[in-house]
């Protein structure tokens, strides 16, 4: 199937409304309270998640004044809060990581470790709870494994960046059309990954090379290599933002990353539709270049995507869609926004629907 531009999908759908229509979407999460495709409320009702295993970030960060005090005993821990405290203190040695952590602590966010069945993390915005995946490991096993400890640190970086973005921008569905939401969610996901690279590099300079080595061997290892390679050729690129912009661009060159992000976003859009009482619950705005560039603002007030917003909104690398399943899914959502479904029959005209089904 030929490559589809997300931004042209809306225009194409408007010209072919009524060609196809589906209903009966299942809601798997509440878009008003969660990020990521996990239903926290349902899991808690089924006693899968334990609300007692959630702690205030500030309390965990105050357990000890130095992560080195924890390191000697980390392999013998018996509770998740000690593992999380170790991760928070490691993260606190990065200037960017510490700034995001400080803001979340001041806002009274909580954190926990749970089995999220393959998801990296989940944010409950309403309750201010951040859950990380424990990879089905008990605390002692998680403490003994250098690989999973570093994975938890990297996941924590991404999650805190998402919390940072959530405070400033919230959900895109309130303002933008679905095709624009797709692009902005890609930018946000790529930004979270890029910031994890930045923080990992800062930790490397603070003698936490294990986190950086984990990043190199992770699914975002290509981004880490592009970042470090850029700095080797031009050390000033770290401060100008060019190295981070190069890592951000690399995120879009992996089809699996892009397709996975699109799938999660489409599921989220389905949930918004399913829980709405109006025909079209989405916004009408079209994002400008500043809407993209502002998503790249770092804790030091710099925006590494400055000047790239217009390119990102137009270049197929950033807003093209290759996956045929995601293409079909997006078109179905756009069809549903224009069609009126009465008695399982889709209509383009609401007045016609009322004439045929007066009730």
C-alpha atoms as a printed R data frame, in Angstrom:
    type eleno elety resid chain resno       x      y      z
1   ATOM     1    CA   UNK     A     1   0.000  0.000  0.000
2   ATOM     2    CA   UNK     A     2   1.430  3.426 -0.911
3   ATOM     3    CA   UNK     A     3   2.548  5.781  1.798
4   ATOM     4    CA   UNK     A     4  -0.214  7.967  3.198
5   ATOM     5    CA   UNK     A     5   0.270 11.428  4.600
6   ATOM     6    CA   UNK     A     6  -1.518 11.713  7.936
7   ATOM     7    CA   UNK     A     7  -2.372 15.331  7.256
8   ATOM     8    CA   UNK     A     8  -4.006 14.494  3.938
9   ATOM     9    CA   UNK     A     9  -6.016 11.638  5.435
10  ATOM    10    CA   UNK     A    10  -8.567 14.053  6.862
11  ATOM    11    CA   UNK     A    11  -9.161 15.729  3.519
12  ATOM    12    CA   UNK     A    12  -9.466 12.385  1.719
13  ATOM    13    CA   UNK     A    13 -11.922 11.089  4.300
14  ATOM    14    CA   UNK     A    14 -14.153 14.136  4.018
15  ATOM    15    CA   UNK     A    15 -14.535 13.436  0.294
16  ATOM    16    CA   UNK     A    16 -15.498  9.810  0.829
17  ATOM    17    CA   UNK     A    17 -17.677  9.853  3.937
18  ATOM    18    CA   UNK     A    18 -20.189  7.031  3.941
19  ATOM    19    CA   UNK     A    19 -17.959  4.635  2.012
20  ATOM    20    CA   UNK     A    20 -17.338  2.734  5.191
21  ATOM    21    CA   UNK     A    21 -18.378  3.017  8.803
22  ATOM    22    CA   UNK     A    22 -17.856  0.950 11.945
23  ATOM    23    CA   UNK     A    23 -19.194  1.235 15.457
24  ATOM    24    CA   UNK     A    24 -19.035 -0.627 18.746
25  ATOM    25    CA   UNK     A    25 -15.538  0.477 19.792
26  ATOM    26    CA   UNK     A    26 -14.444 -0.922 23.147
27  ATOM    27    CA   UNK     A    27 -13.008  1.450 25.726
28  ATOM    28    CA   UNK     A    28  -9.840  0.150 27.367
29  ATOM    29    CA   UNK     A    29  -8.904  3.267 29.318
30  ATOM    30    CA   UNK     A    30 -10.216  6.630 30.357
31  ATOM    31    CA   UNK     A    31  -8.617  9.302 28.172
32  ATOM    32    CA   UNK     A    32  -9.415 11.910 30.806
33  ATOM    33    CA   UNK     A    33  -7.264 10.271 33.466
34  ATOM    34    CA   UNK     A    34  -4.667  8.021 31.881
35  ATOM    35    CA   UNK     A    35  -1.937  7.926 29.318
36  ATOM    36    CA   UNK     A    36  -0.964  4.646 27.613
37  ATOM    37    CA   UNK     A    37  -3.400  1.884 26.710
38  ATOM    38    CA   UNK     A    38  -3.964  0.441 30.187
39  ATOM    39    CA   UNK     A    39  -7.186  0.595 32.171
40  ATOM    40    CA   UNK     A    40  -5.987  1.402 35.688
41  ATOM    41    CA   UNK     A    41  -9.473  1.436 37.198
42  ATOM    42    CA   UNK     A    42 -10.336 -1.999 35.818
43  ATOM    43    CA   UNK     A    43  -7.041 -3.459 36.992
44  ATOM    44    CA   UNK     A    44  -7.575 -2.099 40.491
45  ATOM    45    CA   UNK     A    45 -11.149 -3.456 40.556
46  ATOM    46    CA   UNK     A    46  -9.752 -6.873 39.686
47  ATOM    47    CA   UNK     A    47  -7.222 -6.546 42.524
48  ATOM    48    CA   UNK     A    48  -4.366 -6.726 40.036
49  ATOM    49    CA   UNK     A    49  -2.911 -3.418 41.202
50  ATOM    50    CA   UNK     A    50  -2.325 -2.605 44.850
51  ATOM    51    CA   UNK     A    51  -2.904  1.047 45.703
52  ATOM    52    CA   UNK     A    52  -0.801  0.513 48.838
53  ATOM    53    CA   UNK     A    53   2.290  0.126 46.644
54  ATOM    54    CA   UNK     A    54   2.289  3.800 45.707
55  ATOM    55    CA   UNK     A    55   4.538  6.343 47.388
56  ATOM    56    CA   UNK     A    56   5.039 10.086 47.118
57  ATOM    57    CA   UNK     A    57   8.116 10.900 45.094
58  ATOM    58    CA   UNK     A    58   9.256 13.346 47.761
59  ATOM    59    CA   UNK     A    59   9.112 10.663 50.464
60  ATOM    60    CA   UNK     A    60  11.204  8.229 48.442
61  ATOM    61    CA   UNK     A    61  13.759 10.870 47.551
62  ATOM    62    CA   UNK     A    62  14.178 11.716 51.238
63  ATOM    63    CA   UNK     A    63  14.835  8.133 52.342
64  ATOM    64    CA   UNK     A    64  18.569  8.732 52.033
65  ATOM    65    CA   UNK     A    65  20.817 11.612 51.132
66  ATOM    66    CA   UNK     A    66  23.075  9.600 48.845
67  ATOM    67    CA   UNK     A    67  22.302  6.799 46.413
68  ATOM    68    CA   UNK     A    68  25.703  5.234 47.261
69  ATOM    69    CA   UNK     A    69  24.293  4.332 50.676
70  ATOM    70    CA   UNK     A    70  21.648  2.276 48.923
71  ATOM    71    CA   UNK     A    71  23.891  0.691 46.337
72  ATOM    72    CA   UNK     A    72  25.672 -1.681 48.713
73  ATOM    73    CA   UNK     A    73  22.358 -3.196 49.824
74  ATOM    74    CA   UNK     A    74  20.361 -2.895 46.608
75  ATOM    75    CA   UNK     A    75  20.834 -6.585 45.812
76  ATOM    76    CA   UNK     A    76  19.162 -7.592 49.084
77  ATOM    77    CA   UNK     A    77  16.111 -5.324 49.048
78  ATOM    78    CA   UNK     A    78  12.739 -6.748 49.999
79  ATOM    79    CA   UNK     A    79  10.456 -3.914 48.909
80  ATOM    80    CA   UNK     A    80   9.815 -1.874 45.794
81  ATOM    81    CA   UNK     A    81  10.082  1.494 47.505
82  ATOM    82    CA   UNK     A    82  13.806  0.942 48.149
83  ATOM    83    CA   UNK     A    83  14.370  0.074 44.473
84  ATOM    84    CA   UNK     A    84  12.472  3.193 43.423
85  ATOM    85    CA   UNK     A    85  14.412  5.326 45.891
86  ATOM    86    CA   UNK     A    86  17.678  4.086 44.378
87  ATOM    87    CA   UNK     A    87  16.421  4.921 40.875
88  ATOM    88    CA   UNK     A    88  15.303  8.393 41.935
89  ATOM    89    CA   UNK     A    89  18.668  9.179 43.499
90  ATOM    90    CA   UNK     A    90  20.511  8.027 40.388
91  ATOM    91    CA   UNK     A    91  18.232 10.201 38.248
92  ATOM    92    CA   UNK     A    92  18.764 13.122 40.623
93  ATOM    93    CA   UNK     A    93  22.420 13.328 39.602
94  ATOM    94    CA   UNK     A    94  21.420 14.463 36.113
95  ATOM    95    CA   UNK     A    95  20.642 18.213 35.875
96  ATOM    96    CA   UNK     A    96  17.759 17.646 33.442
97  ATOM    97    CA   UNK     A    97  16.470 14.627 35.333
98  ATOM    98    CA   UNK     A    98  16.621 16.416 38.668
99  ATOM    99    CA   UNK     A    99  14.626 19.375 37.300
100 ATOM   100    CA   UNK     A   100  11.805 17.107 36.066
101 ATOM   101    CA   UNK     A   101  11.873 15.120 39.305
102 ATOM   102    CA   UNK     A   102  11.751 18.263 41.429
103 ATOM   103    CA   UNK     A   103   8.701 19.571 39.575
104 ATOM   104    CA   UNK     A   104   6.852 16.265 39.941
105 ATOM   105    CA   UNK     A   105   7.683 16.145 43.662
106 ATOM   106    CA   UNK     A   106   6.401 19.689 44.196
107 ATOM   107    CA   UNK     A   107   3.148 18.673 42.482
108 ATOM   108    CA   UNK     A   108   2.773 15.722 44.912
109 ATOM   109    CA   UNK     A   109   3.006 12.962 42.322
110 ATOM   110    CA   UNK     A   110   3.146  9.368 43.522
111 ATOM   111    CA   UNK     A   111   5.012  6.443 41.999
112 ATOM   112    CA   UNK     A   112   4.677  2.673 42.101
113 ATOM   113    CA   UNK     A   113   5.937 -0.533 40.519
114 ATOM   114    CA   UNK     A   114   3.345 -2.942 39.148
115 ATOM   115    CA   UNK     A   115   2.994 -5.627 36.497
116 ATOM   116    CA   UNK     A   116   1.690 -3.630 33.547
117 ATOM   117    CA   UNK     A   117   1.628 -6.644 31.231
118 ATOM   118    CA   UNK     A   118   4.260 -5.369 28.827
119 ATOM   119    CA   UNK     A   119   3.570 -1.638 29.050
120 ATOM   120    CA   UNK     A   120   6.477  0.598 30.017
121 ATOM   121    CA   UNK     A   121   4.599  2.968 32.276
122 ATOM   122    CA   UNK     A   122   1.175  4.443 32.872
123 ATOM   123    CA   UNK     A   123   0.159  7.897 34.072
124 ATOM   124    CA   UNK     A   124  -3.016  8.492 36.044
125 ATOM   125    CA   UNK     A   125  -3.298 12.262 35.626
126 ATOM   126    CA   UNK     A   126  -6.340 12.695 37.839
127 ATOM   127    CA   UNK     A   127  -4.800 10.901 40.844
128 ATOM   128    CA   UNK     A   128  -1.236 12.028 40.029
129 ATOM   129    CA   UNK     A   129   0.084  8.480 40.069
130 ATOM   130    CA   UNK     A   130   2.946  7.236 37.926
131 ATOM   131    CA   UNK     A   131   3.216  3.445 37.565
132 ATOM   132    CA   UNK     A   132   6.303  1.727 36.146
133 ATOM   133    CA   UNK     A   133   6.373 -1.859 34.916
134 ATOM   134    CA   UNK     A   134   8.146 -4.234 37.302
135 ATOM   135    CA   UNK     A   135   8.662 -6.780 34.489
136 ATOM   136    CA   UNK     A   136   6.990 -9.398 36.759
137 ATOM   137    CA   UNK     A   137  10.015 -9.329 39.086
138 ATOM   138    CA   UNK     A   138   9.847 -9.349 42.870
139 ATOM   139    CA   UNK     A   139  11.841 -6.578 44.623
140 ATOM   140    CA   UNK     A   140  14.860 -8.767 45.415
141 ATOM   141    CA   UNK     A   141  15.139 -9.973 41.815
142 ATOM   142    CA   UNK     A   142  14.760 -6.440 40.493
143 ATOM   143    CA   UNK     A   143  17.445 -5.231 42.884
144 ATOM   144    CA   UNK     A   144  19.900 -7.939 41.854
145 ATOM   145    CA   UNK     A   145  19.504 -7.364 38.126
146 ATOM   146    CA   UNK     A   146  21.618 -4.492 36.815
147 ATOM   147    CA   UNK     A   147  19.807 -4.749 33.472
148 ATOM   148    CA   UNK     A   148  16.310 -4.312 34.909
149 ATOM   149    CA   UNK     A   149  17.409 -1.633 37.397
150 ATOM   150    CA   UNK     A   150  18.799  0.446 34.544
151 ATOM   151    CA   UNK     A   151  15.679 -0.272 32.497
152 ATOM   152    CA   UNK     A   152  13.609  1.111 35.366
153 ATOM   153    CA   UNK     A   153  15.755  4.265 35.468
154 ATOM   154    CA   UNK     A   154  15.308  4.821 31.712
155 ATOM   155    CA   UNK     A   155  11.556  4.187 31.935
156 ATOM   156    CA   UNK     A   156  11.373  6.633 34.834
157 ATOM   157    CA   UNK     A   157  13.047  9.318 32.696
158 ATOM   158    CA   UNK     A   158  10.489  8.863 29.903
159 ATOM   159    CA   UNK     A   159   7.597  8.861 32.345
160 ATOM   160    CA   UNK     A   160   8.725 12.037 34.111
161 ATOM   161    CA   UNK     A   161   9.132 13.730 30.736
162 ATOM   162    CA   UNK     A   162   5.576 12.684 29.888
163 ATOM   163    CA   UNK     A   163   4.395 14.158 33.210
164 ATOM   164    CA   UNK     A   164   6.321 17.328 32.331
165 ATOM   165    CA   UNK     A   165   4.511 17.501 28.965
166 ATOM   166    CA   UNK     A   166   1.149 16.636 30.499
167 ATOM   167    CA   UNK     A   167   1.321 19.618 32.844
168 ATOM   168    CA   UNK     A   168   2.041 22.047 30.010
169 ATOM   169    CA   UNK     A   169   0.038 20.674 27.097
170 ATOM   170    CA   UNK     A   170  -2.463 18.099 28.366
171 ATOM   171    CA   UNK     A   171  -4.342 15.975 25.861
172 ATOM   172    CA   UNK     A   172  -4.209 17.002 22.206
173 ATOM   173    CA   UNK     A   173  -7.745 15.752 21.461
174 ATOM   174    CA   UNK     A   174  -9.228 18.832 23.137
175 ATOM   175    CA   UNK     A   175  -7.765 21.153 20.492
176 ATOM   176    CA   UNK     A   176  -6.849 19.277 17.309
177 ATOM   177    CA   UNK     A   177  -8.307 17.034 14.629
178 ATOM   178    CA   UNK     A   178  -7.398 13.310 14.718
179 ATOM   179    CA   UNK     A   179  -4.892 13.508 11.850
180 ATOM   180    CA   UNK     A   180  -3.031 16.287 13.666
181 ATOM   181    CA   UNK     A   181  -3.210 14.432 16.974
182 ATOM   182    CA   UNK     A   182  -1.404 11.524 15.287
183 ATOM   183    CA   UNK     A   183   1.543 13.722 14.324
184 ATOM   184    CA   UNK     A   184   1.735 15.495 17.688
185 ATOM   185    CA   UNK     A   185   1.642 12.207 19.612
186 ATOM   186    CA   UNK     A   186   4.554 10.992 17.475
187 ATOM   187    CA   UNK     A   187   6.481 14.139 18.328
188 ATOM   188    CA   UNK     A   188   5.726 13.690 22.018
189 ATOM   189    CA   UNK     A   189   6.810 10.040 22.013
190 ATOM   190    CA   UNK     A   190   9.996 10.863 20.102
191 ATOM   191    CA   UNK     A   191  10.694 13.692 22.539
192 ATOM   192    CA   UNK     A   192  10.376 11.381 25.560
193 ATOM   193    CA   UNK     A   193  12.858  8.981 23.972
194 ATOM   194    CA   UNK     A   194  15.217 11.817 23.029
195 ATOM   195    CA   UNK     A   195  15.165 13.269 26.546
196 ATOM   196    CA   UNK     A   196  16.004  9.819 27.941
197 ATOM   197    CA   UNK     A   197  19.095  9.928 25.713
198 ATOM   198    CA   UNK     A   198  20.005 13.389 27.004
199 ATOM   199    CA   UNK     A   199  19.629 12.375 30.658
200 ATOM   200    CA   UNK     A   200  21.537  9.129 30.026
201 ATOM   201    CA   UNK     A   201  24.426 11.141 28.587
202 ATOM   202    CA   UNK     A   202  24.392 13.479 31.599
203 ATOM   203    CA   UNK     A   203  24.473 10.464 33.934
204 ATOM   204    CA   UNK     A   204  27.393  9.061 31.941
205 ATOM   205    CA   UNK     A   205  29.306 12.218 32.744
206 ATOM   206    CA   UNK     A   206  28.389 11.730 36.413
207 ATOM   207    CA   UNK     A   207  29.986  8.259 36.482
208 ATOM   208    CA   UNK     A   208  26.770  6.372 35.794
209 ATOM   209    CA   UNK     A   209  28.009  4.722 32.621
210 ATOM   210    CA   UNK     A   210  25.797  1.667 33.180
211 ATOM   211    CA   UNK     A   211  22.676  3.674 32.284
212 ATOM   212    CA   UNK     A   212  24.264  4.919 29.066
213 ATOM   213    CA   UNK     A   213  25.437  1.413 28.137
214 ATOM   214    CA   UNK     A   214  21.916  0.159 28.719
215 ATOM   215    CA   UNK     A   215  20.579  2.828 26.362
216 ATOM   216    CA   UNK     A   216  23.044  1.804 23.657
217 ATOM   217    CA   UNK     A   217  21.810 -1.775 23.877
218 ATOM   218    CA   UNK     A   218  18.124 -0.856 24.059
219 ATOM   219    CA   UNK     A   219  15.518 -0.442 21.314
220 ATOM   220    CA   UNK     A   220  16.571  3.217 21.153
221 ATOM   221    CA   UNK     A   221  20.248  2.371 20.806
222 ATOM   222    CA   UNK     A   222  20.340  3.874 17.314
223 ATOM   223    CA   UNK     A   223  19.250  7.207 18.784
224 ATOM   224    CA   UNK     A   224  21.980  7.019 21.426
225 ATOM   225    CA   UNK     A   225  24.618  6.292 18.788
226 ATOM   226    CA   UNK     A   226  23.446  9.181 16.595
227 ATOM   227    CA   UNK     A   227  23.555 11.505 19.609
228 ATOM   228    CA   UNK     A   228  27.039 10.495 20.724
229 ATOM   229    CA   UNK     A   229  28.322 10.471 17.134
230 ATOM   230    CA   UNK     A   230  27.068 14.012 16.633
231 ATOM   231    CA   UNK     A   231  28.856 15.148 19.773
232 ATOM   232    CA   UNK     A   232  32.108 13.518 18.673
233 ATOM   233    CA   UNK     A   233  32.058 15.561 15.466
234 ATOM   234    CA   UNK     A   234  30.774 18.734 17.102
235 ATOM   235    CA   UNK     A   235  30.979 18.959 20.918
236 ATOM   236    CA   UNK     A   236  29.081 22.261 20.877
237 ATOM   237    CA   UNK     A   237  26.022 20.419 19.478
238 ATOM   238    CA   UNK     A   238  25.180 19.368 23.021
239 ATOM   239    CA   UNK     A   239  24.438 22.970 23.961
240 ATOM   240    CA   UNK     A   240  22.979 24.132 20.643
241 ATOM   241    CA   UNK     A   241  20.448 21.278 20.593
242 ATOM   242    CA   UNK     A   242  21.603 19.936 17.228
243 ATOM   243    CA   UNK     A   243  22.699 16.588 18.667
244 ATOM   244    CA   UNK     A   244  19.362 16.057 20.406
245 ATOM   245    CA   UNK     A   245  17.495 17.111 17.254
246 ATOM   246    CA   UNK     A   246  19.457 14.476 15.325
247 ATOM   247    CA   UNK     A   247  18.479 11.810 17.882
248 ATOM   248    CA   UNK     A   248  14.852 12.977 17.667
249 ATOM   249    CA   UNK     A   249  14.907 12.630 13.871
250 ATOM   250    CA   UNK     A   250  16.369  9.123 14.196
251 ATOM   251    CA   UNK     A   251  13.288  8.017 16.152
252 ATOM   252    CA   UNK     A   252  11.183  8.378 13.008
253 ATOM   253    CA   UNK     A   253  13.493  6.180 10.948
254 ATOM   254    CA   UNK     A   254  12.372  3.035 12.781
255 ATOM   255    CA   UNK     A   255   9.022  1.891 11.361
256 ATOM   256    CA   UNK     A   256   8.273 -0.330 14.349
257 ATOM   257    CA   UNK     A   257   8.552  2.612 16.756
258 ATOM   258    CA   UNK     A   258   6.338  4.792 14.583
259 ATOM   259    CA   UNK     A   259   3.724  2.092 13.942
260 ATOM   260    CA   UNK     A   260   3.538  1.175 17.630
261 ATOM   261    CA   UNK     A   261   3.022  4.823 18.573
262 ATOM   262    CA   UNK     A   262   0.327  5.198 15.906
263 ATOM   263    CA   UNK     A   263  -1.460  2.084 17.162
264 ATOM   264    CA   UNK     A   264  -1.553  3.399 20.748
265 ATOM   265    CA   UNK     A   265  -2.786  6.790 19.555
266 ATOM   266    CA   UNK     A   266  -5.545  5.263 17.430
267 ATOM   267    CA   UNK     A   267  -6.695  3.152 20.388
268 ATOM   268    CA   UNK     A   268  -6.758  6.334 22.449
269 ATOM   269    CA   UNK     A   269  -8.858  8.125 19.804
270 ATOM   270    CA   UNK     A   270 -11.257  5.179 19.791
271 ATOM   271    CA   UNK     A   271 -11.693  5.573 23.540
272 ATOM   272    CA   UNK     A   272 -12.404  9.290 23.225
273 ATOM   273    CA   UNK     A   273 -15.117  8.516 20.664
274 ATOM   274    CA   UNK     A   274 -16.598  5.696 22.722
275 ATOM   275    CA   UNK     A   275 -16.888  7.810 25.872
276 ATOM   276    CA   UNK     A   276 -18.216 10.930 24.168
277 ATOM   277    CA   UNK     A   277 -21.900 11.856 23.904
278 ATOM   278    CA   UNK     A   278 -21.324 14.135 20.890
279 ATOM   279    CA   UNK     A   279 -20.696 13.201 17.278
280 ATOM   280    CA   UNK     A   280 -17.257 14.811 17.090
281 ATOM   281    CA   UNK     A   281 -15.517 15.252 20.461
282 ATOM   282    CA   UNK     A   282 -12.240 16.435 18.920
283 ATOM   283    CA   UNK     A   283 -11.009 19.953 18.406
284 ATOM   284    CA   UNK     A   284 -10.914 21.801 15.103
285 ATOM   285    CA   UNK     A   285  -7.555 23.540 15.313
286 ATOM   286    CA   UNK     A   286  -4.636 22.933 12.998
287 ATOM   287    CA   UNK     A   287  -1.297 23.062 14.843
288 ATOM   288    CA   UNK     A   288   1.270 25.562 13.662
289 ATOM   289    CA   UNK     A   289   5.012 25.183 13.816
290 ATOM   290    CA   UNK     A   290   5.128 26.566 17.353
291 ATOM   291    CA   UNK     A   291   2.795 23.804 18.581
292 ATOM   292    CA   UNK     A   292   5.509 21.332 17.577
293 ATOM   293    CA   UNK     A   293   8.549 23.310 18.651
294 ATOM   294    CA   UNK     A   294   7.175 24.032 22.118
295 ATOM   295    CA   UNK     A   295   7.042 20.277 22.815
296 ATOM   296    CA   UNK     A   296  10.847 20.234 22.689
297 ATOM   297    CA   UNK     A   297  11.387 22.762 25.494
298 ATOM   298    CA   UNK     A   298  13.887 21.411 28.009
299 ATOM   299    CA   UNK     A   299  14.151 22.253 31.720
300 ATOM   300    CA   UNK     A   300  16.885 24.785 30.864
301 ATOM   301    CA   UNK     A   301  14.309 26.714 28.733
302 ATOM   302    CA   UNK     A   302  15.907 25.802 25.385
303 ATOM   303    CA   UNK     A   303  13.913 24.208 22.533
304 ATOM   304    CA   UNK     A   304  16.037 21.799 20.515
305 ATOM   305    CA   UNK     A   305  13.473 21.691 17.667
306 ATOM   306    CA   UNK     A   306  13.455 25.460 17.237
307 ATOM   307    CA   UNK     A   307  13.091 26.292 13.554
308 ATOM   308    CA   UNK     A   308  12.046 22.736 12.617
309 ATOM   309    CA   UNK     A   309   8.296 22.943 13.286
310 ATOM   310    CA   UNK     A   310   7.227 23.688  9.714
311 ATOM   311    CA   UNK     A   311   9.410 20.883  8.358
312 ATOM   312    CA   UNK     A   312   8.001 18.358 10.812
313 ATOM   313    CA   UNK     A   313   4.408 19.250  9.874
314 ATOM   314    CA   UNK     A   314   5.150 18.781  6.149
315 ATOM   315    CA   UNK     A   315   7.893 16.163  5.747
316 ATOM   316    CA   UNK     A   316   6.581 12.596  5.080
317 ATOM   317    CA   UNK     A   317   9.331 11.279  7.370
318 ATOM   318    CA   UNK     A   318   7.462 12.786 10.312
319 ATOM   319    CA   UNK     A   319   3.829 12.669  9.188
320 ATOM   320    CA   UNK     A   320   3.708  9.837  6.636
321 ATOM   321    CA   UNK     A   321   1.955  6.558  7.440
322 ATOM   322    CA   UNK     A   322   3.130  3.244  5.939
323 ATOM   323    CA   UNK     A   323   1.234  0.653  7.933
324 ATOM   324    CA   UNK     A   324  -1.963 -0.414  6.078
325 ATOM   325    CA   UNK     A   325  -3.746 -1.444  9.269
326 ATOM   326    CA   UNK     A   326  -3.130  1.926 10.903
327 ATOM   327    CA   UNK     A   327  -4.183  3.657  7.688
328 ATOM   328    CA   UNK     A   328  -7.482  1.780  7.685
329 ATOM   329    CA   UNK     A   329  -7.992  2.431 11.398
330 ATOM   330    CA   UNK     A   330  -7.488  6.175 10.958
331 ATOM   331    CA   UNK     A   331  -9.897  6.331  8.008
332 ATOM   332    CA   UNK     A   332 -12.567  4.494 10.012
333 ATOM   333    CA   UNK     A   333 -12.244  7.033 12.823
334 ATOM   334    CA   UNK     A   334 -12.542  9.926 10.363
335 ATOM   335    CA   UNK     A   335 -15.600  8.289  8.762
336 ATOM   336    CA   UNK     A   336 -17.248  7.921 12.161
337 ATOM   337    CA   UNK     A   337 -16.771 11.623 12.852
338 ATOM   338    CA   UNK     A   338 -18.847 12.546  9.805
339 ATOM   339    CA   UNK     A   339 -21.423  9.731  9.724
340 ATOM   340    CA   UNK     A   340 -24.616  9.515 11.774
341 ATOM   341    CA   UNK     A   341 -25.318  5.900 12.757
342 ATOM   342    CA   UNK     A   342 -28.959  4.998 13.424
343 ATOM   343    CA   UNK     A   343 -30.087  1.400 13.655
344 ATOM   344    CA   UNK     A   344 -26.597  0.251 12.617
345 ATOM   345    CA   UNK     A   345 -27.020  2.192  9.357
346 ATOM   346    CA   UNK     A   346 -24.540  5.017  8.588
347 ATOM   347    CA   UNK     A   347 -25.946  8.275  7.168
348 ATOM   348    CA   UNK     A   348 -24.126 11.289  5.827
349 ATOM   349    CA   UNK     A   349 -27.148 13.512  6.450
350 ATOM   350    CA   UNK     A   350 -28.667 13.735  9.956
351 ATOM   351    CA   UNK     A   351 -31.966 15.041  8.563
352 ATOM   352    CA   UNK     A   352 -32.286 12.033  6.277
353 ATOM   353    CA   UNK     A   353 -31.584  9.736  9.222
354 ATOM   354    CA   UNK     A   354 -34.412 11.387 11.205
355 ATOM   355    CA   UNK     A   355 -36.853 10.949  8.298
356 ATOM   356    CA   UNK     A   356 -36.140  7.250  7.979
357 ATOM   357    CA   UNK     A   357 -35.895  6.624 11.737
358 ATOM   358    CA   UNK     A   358 -38.184  9.253 13.317
359 ATOM   359    CA   UNK     A   359 -37.793  7.750 16.768
